[in-house]
Amino acid sequence: MKRYFGVLVILAGVIVASVLFYRRLSAQTLEAQREADMARIQKDYLERVGWLRTNPDENAYREEVNAFFKAWFEQVEGHLTRYKGNKEFDSYISEVERRAEGGKDEKLVERKAVYEYTRKLFDVFRKGRYQPVWTATDKGMRLDVVSSDVVMVQGQPQVRFQLVLWGAQRDLKEDGKVKKMVTSASFEAAWKLTDAKGKLIGEMRGTEPANKIDYPERYISEFPPQMVLGHYDMDLVPSEVAKMEITFKVSSRAASGGTASSTYLWKLDVPSDWKLSQGMKWEGATEEERAEEEIDPSKAAR
């Protein structure tokens, strides 16, 4: 009897090991299928997004962009249904909060803020409400000014230019089990302020945008690929400013070595809520000497 008992124990062990191996193999197979399906969806996106990035017809772009996002999110929805994915899109923040409970994350507030910043735009895409106030394309990259609202920053009203850049070059680096996406996108910005007759009132310059997020998929894996997010905050301008020219420059270097240097020029009439009240001082302004004709083009004509 003891002899048979030993055989039964061995047989039970083999069966348990076989079941565990089968479950592990099934889980690995399912994960491979899930990754392959998501790669297929991303491949389809990247094959079609080139037209949106380069279409010079602004009106056509505006008409097509939400239909484009609709197709993306329909495929994402089907993928999440098929593989029982997280349709709340909050896996990142759930993990951050779990780590914080264990005392392993000292940057909880900062990480939450970055997630919420990303999530806000993600939801605009997903709900078909994407309507940038200005857009332009150059060298295969499109730059959208999503909004230009007056917001309070450290107790002061400022104009926030929310940006989305499509198509910056990037490269996935792998170091053992660690994967890191490296995105190449360097920004510059300049504001030229003039009165109604074209006389120069002032200029401002900026380098990298605030809250720059060059890999949104880190926070929401279903975020549309190959975008860079960020914003510039501009002080309110003097009351006599009537027109503004904003120049955005973006440089993106490909892994092959080539560099795309894009320039986007936005000319606009300055809204009244971007201006200081009559007589208010422009804080932080500095004075520089310029040639008279550079300040007032009408002088050069004479």
Residue pairs with C-beta under 8 A, 6 or more apart in sequence:
30 83
33 83
34 79
34 83
34 85
37 79
37 82
37 83
38 79
41 72
41 75
41 76
41 79
42 225
44 75
45 72
45 224
45 225
46 225
46 226
48 68
48 71
49 68
49 166
49 167
49 224
49 225
49 226
50 140
52 61
52 64
52 65
52 68
52 142
52 166
53 137
53 140
53 141
53 142
53 166
53 167
54 137
54 140
54 142
55 61
55 64
55 137
56 137
58 135
58 136
61 135
61 142
62 131
62 132
62 135
65 130
66 128
66 129
66 130
69 125
69 126
69 128
69 130
69 224
70 128
72 125
72 224
73 125
73 126
73 222
76 222
77 87
79 85
80 86
80 87
80 222
89 119
89 122
89 220
89 222
91 221
92 115
92 218
92 219
92 220
93 111
93 112
93 115
96 105
96 108
96 111
96 112
96 115
97 108
99 105
100 108
105 111
114 211
114 213
114 219
115 219
115 220
117 211
117 213
117 229
118 213
118 216
118 219
118 220
118 223
118 229
119 219
119 220
121 146
121 162
121 164
121 216
121 229
122 216
122 220
122 222
122 223
124 130
124 146
125 224
130 146
132 144
132 145
132 146
132 147
132 164
133 145
133 146
133 147
133 148
134 144
134 145
134 148
134 266
134 268
135 142
135 143
135 144
135 145
136 142
136 143
136 264
136 265
136 266
137 143
138 262
138 263
138 264
139 260
139 261
139 262
140 167
140 260
141 165
141 166
141 167
141 168
141 250
141 252
141 260
141 262
142 165
142 166
142 167
143 163
143 164
143 165
143 166
143 248
143 250
143 262
143 264
144 163
144 164
144 165
144 166
145 161
145 162
145 163
145 266
146 162
146 163
146 164
147 160
147 161
147 162
148 159
148 160
148 161
148 162
149 159
149 160
150 157
150 158
150 159
150 160
150 236
150 273
150 274
151 157
151 158
151 159
151 160
151 233
152 158
153 160
153 233
156 235
157 236
158 233
158 234
158 235
158 236
159 233
159 234
159 235
159 236
159 274
160 231
160 232
160 233
160 234
161 231
161 232
161 233
161 234
161 246
162 231
163 209
163 228
163 229
163 230
163 231
163 232
163 248
164 227
164 228
164 229
165 185
165 227
165 228
165 229
165 250
166 226
166 227
167 226
167 252
168 183
168 184
168 185
168 214
168 226
168 228
168 250
168 252
169 183
169 184
169 185
169 252
169 253
169 254
169 255
169 260
170 181
170 182
170 183
170 184
170 214
170 215
170 226
171 181
171 182
171 184
171 255
172 179
172 180
172 181
172 182
173 179
173 180
173 181
173 182
174 180
181 214
181 215
181 217
181 218
183 214
183 215
183 228
184 251
184 252
184 253
184 254
185 214
185 228
185 250
185 251
185 252
186 208
186 250
186 251
186 252
187 206
187 207
187 208
187 209
187 212
187 230
187 248
187 249
187 250
188 205
188 206
188 207
188 248
188 249
189 205
189 206
189 207
189 209
189 232
189 246
189 247
189 248
189 249
190 203
190 204
190 205
190 206
190 246
190 247
191 203
191 204
191 205
191 234
191 244
191 245
191 246
192 200
192 203
192 244
192 245
192 246
192 247
193 200
193 201
193 202
193 203
193 204
193 237
193 238
193 241
193 243
193 244
193 270
194 200
194 201
194 241
194 242
194 243
194 244
194 245
195 201
195 240
195 241
195 242
195 243
196 242
196 243
197 298
198 243
198 296
198 297
198 298
199 295
199 296
199 297
199 298
200 290
200 294
200 295
200 296
201 237
201 238
201 240
201 241
202 237
202 238
202 241
202 282
202 285
204 234
204 235
206 232
208 230
209 230
209 231
209 232
210 230
210 231
210 232
210 233
211 229
211 230
211 231
212 228
212 229
212 230
213 219
213 228
213 229
213 230
214 228
216 223
216 227
216 229
217 223
217 225
234 274
235 282
235 283
235 284
236 274
236 275
236 276
237 244
237 270
237 274
237 275
237 276
237 282
238 275
238 276
238 280
238 282
239 275
239 276
239 277
239 278
239 279
239 280
241 270
241 275
242 269
242 270
243 267
243 268
243 269
243 270
244 267
244 268
244 269
244 270
245 265
245 266
245 267
246 265
246 266
246 268
247 263
247 264
247 265
247 266
248 263
248 264
248 266
249 261
249 262
249 263
249 264
250 261
250 262
250 264
251 259
251 260
251 261
251 262
252 259
252 260
252 262
253 259
253 260
254 260
276 282
292 299
293 299
293 300
